[in-house]
Amino acid sequence: MKNFKSETEKLLSILYPSRCAACGCYLSTDKKSDDFLLAPYFCSSCALSVAWSSEVVLGEHVFDGYAIPLFYEGAVKEAMIRLKFKSDVSSVPFFSSALEREIRCKFYGVKFDTFTCVPVTRSGLAERGYNQSRLIAEKVRIDAEYDFNLLRKDKNTGVQHVLSAEERKRNIESAYTLSPGRDVRGKTILLIDDIFTTGSTCDACARTLRLSGASSVYVACAAKRRWIDENLIFD
Ligand SMILES: [Zn+2]
């Protein structure tokens, strides 16, 4: 049975060879990165621009802690753009595994009750066909109760990344509500999002959860802009 499975996998990999999550090229042996964490997802050329982040998040925030493994640049940015705007979900396993490692490292000893993701509006979901933060969250293995519909977003906040930090905060403050029938009183919540820019989305979700009685809210985002880029014009 084991041999049969490996033969099937071999055949599938010939029929559907995996592609680089950033440039889309086929990952043949000669194009695979030597970096074992990146090799399954990126070609050797794109892997060179993947930057792991240990940068701190500045400013005052509502959440109790954060885990953000990557910088939003190079191949990570390309992969995220393909995920958000080109219906290419091939980077999801990479972002999920990067987040899972970071969560285990940064939140060691924290016992989460509920694991959720930042929601999108109904129209946003209809337009894209999926919520990329949920796709990423669904593949993260955490010892907690999964509830990806814990929060809902009813107000369309438009394109956030063209706004200044202050405008973004005002625009998003009342966008998220707790879904009917949910009770988060006294609970420790872990919230997943895709990109951390100023933290206003995570703050708005965390504020809703805290006002609903959650005792702690931690956030985990796949990638962040470098501090220096956050303070320049967004591209
Ligand atoms: Zn590539």
Residues whose N, C-alpha, C, O or C-beta is under 5 A from the ligand:
A	BS01	ZN	C20 A22 C23 G24 C43 C46
